Amino acid sequence: MTSDIQDAASKGNAKAKLAIDVFVSEARRWIGGYFFQLNGADAIVFTAGIGENRAELRAAICADLDQLGIALDTEKNNSIRATEAVISAANSRVKVMVIPTNEELVVARETKRFLERN
């Protein structure tokens, strides 16, 4: 999912809208599947470009999951972007968080670890 697809969907492109709908549906399917396989969840973490920057996608993915104990705080969700935050509602049994990624730092740490071993 790229920002290009989201931009196209916002301009009425039906195929882009379908791509977003499929993305949201698949994310929800995975959440539900893991929820039941693990007998619950402590947290849902949104990360990377979409998870960090797209409040509307986080809201769509978490919509109507209150039966699983997942509830977003709309104001918190809409007010953060690319920053670490808990965006779940006070009554949510499952924490919903946004955690920014830092792929460069991960690569640097793994490279350092590799070089120290070899």
KELO-270253 format. One record per residue (C-alpha): residue in one letter; x, y, z. Coordinates in steps of 0.5 Angstrom, whole numbers, plus 500, padded with zeros to 3 digits. Layout:
% KELO-270253
aXYZ ...
% end
This chain:
% KELO-270253
m500500500 t503507498 s501514499 d500514491 i494509492 q491513498 d492519494 a488516488 a483513492 s482520495 k481523488 g475517486 n480512483 a475506484 k481501483 a485504488 k479504493 l479497492 a486496494 i485500500 d479496502 v482489501 f488492505 v484493511 s480487510 e486483510 a489487516 r483485520 r483478518 w490477521 i488481527 g482476528 g486470527 y492472531 f487474537 f483467537 q490463536 l493467542 n487467546 g487474546 a492480545 d496485550 a497490544 i496492537 v502496534 f502500528 t508501525 a512503518 g510508514 i502507513 g502505521 e505511523 n502516518 r495514516 a490515522 e484513517 l487507516 r488505523 a481507524 a478503519 i483497521 c480498528 a473499527 d468495530 l473491534 d470492541 q468485541 l475483542 g476489547 i480493542 a477501542 l481507539 d481514542 t479518535 e482524538 k489521540 n489517533 n487523529 s492528533 i499523532 r503522526 a510519526 t511519533 e510514539 a503514542 v498509545 i492511541 s487506545 a481509548 a481508556 n476503556 s480498551 r482492554 v487491548 k493497548 v493500541 m500503539 v504507534 i511505534 p515509529 t520504525 n528506524 e530501519 e537504519 l538503526 v536496526 v541495520 a547498523 r546494530 e545488526 t552490522 k555491528 r553485531 f555481525 l562484525 e563483532 r562475531 n566475525 
% end
